[in-house]
Amino acid sequence: MELELDPELLAQLRALTKAERVKIGALHNRMRTAFGRPHEHRGLGVRSLGHGVFECRHGLAQRLVFQVEAGALYVHFMGTHDEVRRFLRKL
């Protein structure tokens, strides 16, 4: 499955350190290959937030919010639990 990033998220990722970008890139690859296979994505912390929106945990504090759009995973947002809640109200 393909992975697409929101332009605002891409700008946010570019501001991170290289080590952090590498970790998130590895998480993106694991999401892309495991999504839709529940036994494989179990360790990724993928969770349905309702209305076709999902989150994937990155460490204890960060979450990536994504949807399946036209056969691709479209990652909309990265933030803390509270930031994700505020973001979801805007959708």
C-alpha positions in Angstrom: 0.0 0.0 0.0 1.3 3.5 -0.9 1.9 6.2 1.8 1.1 9.8 1.2 1.9 12.7 3.6 0.0 15.9 4.1 2.2 18.9 3.1 1.9 20.5 6.6 3.0 17.2 8.2 5.9 17.0 5.8 7.1 20.5 6.9 6.7 19.4 10.5 8.8 16.3 9.9 11.5 18.3 8.1 12.0 20.3 11.3 12.8 17.2 13.4 16.3 15.8 13.9 17.6 13.3 11.4 17.5 10.5 14.0 13.8 11.3 14.7 13.0 11.4 11.0 14.7 8.0 10.5 12.5 6.5 13.3 9.3 8.0 11.9 10.3 6.8 8.4 10.7 3.3 9.7 7.3 3.5 11.4 5.8 4.7 8.1 7.2 1.7 6.3 5.9 -0.7 8.9 2.4 1.0 8.7 2.4 0.7 4.9 3.3 -3.0 4.9 1.2 -4.1 7.9 -2.0 -2.1 7.7 -5.0 -4.3 6.9 -3.3 -7.3 8.5 -4.4 -7.1 12.1 -1.9 -9.7 13.4 1.0 -7.8 11.8 0.1 -4.3 12.9 -0.7 -5.3 16.4 2.6 -4.0 17.8 2.3 -0.7 15.9 -0.4 0.6 18.2 -2.8 1.1 15.3 -6.3 2.0 16.6 -9.5 3.1 14.9 -10.7 6.5 15.9 -14.0 6.1 14.0 -15.2 7.4 10.6 -12.3 5.7 8.7 -9.7 7.6 10.7 -6.9 5.7 12.5 -3.9 6.5 14.7 -0.6 4.8 15.1 1.6 5.4 18.1 5.1 6.7 17.8 6.6 6.2 21.3 4.6 7.1 24.3 3.7 10.7 23.4 3.4 11.0 19.6 0.6 9.7 17.4 0.2 9.7 13.6 -3.3 10.2 12.3 -4.2 8.6 8.9 -7.0 7.5 6.6 -7.2 5.0 3.7 -7.8 7.1 0.6 -7.9 5.6 -2.9 -5.8 2.6 -1.9 -3.2 4.6 -0.1 -2.5 5.5 3.5 -2.8 9.3 3.8 -1.1 10.6 7.0 -2.7 13.8 8.0 -1.2 14.8 11.3 1.4 14.0 14.1 0.9 15.2 17.6 0.2 14.3 21.3 -3.0 12.8 22.5 -4.5 16.2 23.2 -3.4 17.7 19.8 -4.9 14.7 18.0 -8.2 15.3 19.8 -8.2 18.9 18.7 -7.3 17.9 15.1 -10.1 15.4 15.0 -12.7 18.1 15.9 -11.6 20.0 12.7 -12.2 17.0 10.4 
